[in-house]
Amino acid sequence: MAAAQSLPGPLAGTWARIPAHVVYRAFPHETVVLNLQTGKYHGLNPTAGRMLELLERGFSIGETAELVAGEYKRPLADVEHDLQTFCADLRARGLIELSPHGTR
């Protein structure tokens, strides 16, 4: 698997949308994401699954980073970096679309 590059610029005010061709289901130890266009499954660890859930619920990337940092008691800068890389990877796989406008 090729490493996704981080997205340029600050993403705090960016929102992610899960396209109609992507479905996911959370389980206790993993979230499974399916891209119906490619037929590929992707497994996410619980932290990544939580990030995807918050993004799908309409939180911006910045809000998601703050919530995850608080829930997991991690430094915000670390979570922001990880979330930015995670979003770049999901976007590269066609699992999310990014927008400067939220829908909440």
C-alpha positions as CSV (number, residue, x, y, z in Angstrom):
1,M,0.0,0.0,0.0
2,A,1.4,3.4,-1.0
3,A,1.5,6.0,1.7
4,A,-0.9,8.8,1.2
5,Q,0.6,12.3,1.2
6,S,-0.8,14.8,3.7
7,L,-3.2,17.3,2.4
8,P,-1.8,20.8,1.9
9,G,-2.9,23.7,4.1
10,P,-4.9,24.0,7.2
11,L,-7.9,21.7,7.3
12,A,-9.6,22.8,10.4
13,G,-12.5,24.4,8.4
14,T,-12.8,21.5,6.0
15,W,-15.5,18.9,6.0
16,A,-15.5,15.3,4.7
17,R,-18.5,13.7,3.0
18,I,-18.9,10.0,2.5
19,P,-20.0,9.4,-1.1
20,A,-23.0,7.2,-1.9
21,H,-20.8,4.5,-3.3
22,V,-19.1,4.0,0.1
23,V,-20.7,2.1,3.0
24,Y,-19.2,1.2,6.4
25,R,-20.0,-0.7,9.5
26,A,-18.4,-0.4,12.9
27,F,-17.6,-3.5,15.0
28,P,-16.0,-3.6,18.5
29,H,-12.4,-3.9,17.2
30,E,-12.6,-2.7,13.7
31,T,-14.6,-0.6,11.2
32,V,-15.0,-2.1,7.8
33,V,-15.4,0.3,4.8
34,L,-16.5,-0.9,1.4
35,N,-16.0,1.1,-1.8
36,L,-18.8,-0.3,-4.0
37,Q,-17.2,1.1,-7.2
38,T,-14.0,-0.8,-6.7
39,G,-15.3,-3.7,-4.6
40,K,-12.5,-3.2,-2.1
41,Y,-12.8,-3.5,1.6
42,H,-10.7,-1.4,4.0
43,G,-10.3,-2.2,7.7
44,L,-9.9,0.7,10.2
45,N,-8.7,0.4,13.8
46,P,-11.1,1.7,16.5
47,T,-9.5,5.2,16.5
48,A,-9.8,5.6,12.7
49,G,-13.3,4.2,12.9
50,R,-14.2,6.9,15.5
51,M,-12.7,9.6,13.3
52,L,-14.7,8.4,10.3
53,E,-17.9,8.3,12.4
54,L,-17.4,11.9,13.6
55,L,-16.6,13.1,10.1
56,E,-19.7,11.4,8.8
57,R,-21.8,13.0,11.5
58,G,-20.9,16.4,10.0
59,F,-18.1,17.6,12.3
60,S,-15.3,19.5,10.5
61,I,-11.8,18.1,10.5
62,G,-10.8,20.6,13.1
63,E,-13.8,19.7,15.4
64,T,-13.1,16.0,14.8
65,A,-9.5,16.4,15.9
66,E,-10.5,18.3,19.0
67,L,-13.1,15.6,20.0
68,V,-10.7,12.7,19.3
69,A,-7.8,14.4,21.2
70,G,-10.1,14.9,24.2
71,E,-11.6,11.3,24.1
72,Y,-8.2,9.6,23.7
73,K,-6.3,12.1,25.8
74,R,-3.7,12.8,23.1
75,P,-2.0,16.0,22.1
76,L,-4.2,18.0,19.7
77,A,-1.2,18.6,17.3
78,D,-0.6,14.8,17.0
79,V,-4.3,14.1,16.3
80,E,-4.5,16.9,13.8
81,H,-1.5,15.4,11.9
82,D,-2.8,11.9,12.1
83,L,-6.3,13.0,10.9
84,Q,-4.9,15.0,8.0
85,T,-2.9,12.0,6.8
86,F,-6.0,9.7,7.4
87,C,-8.2,12.0,5.3
88,A,-5.6,12.1,2.5
89,D,-5.5,8.3,2.5
90,L,-9.3,8.0,2.5
91,R,-9.6,10.6,-0.3
92,A,-7.0,8.8,-2.4
93,R,-9.0,5.6,-2.1
94,G,-12.3,7.3,-3.1
95,L,-13.8,6.8,0.4
96,I,-14.4,10.5,1.2
97,E,-14.8,13.8,-0.5
98,L,-13.5,17.0,1.0
99,S,-15.4,20.3,1.0
100,P,-14.8,23.8,2.5
101,H,-18.6,23.8,3.5
102,G,-20.2,21.7,6.1
103,T,-23.7,20.1,5.9
104,R,-24.5,20.0,9.6
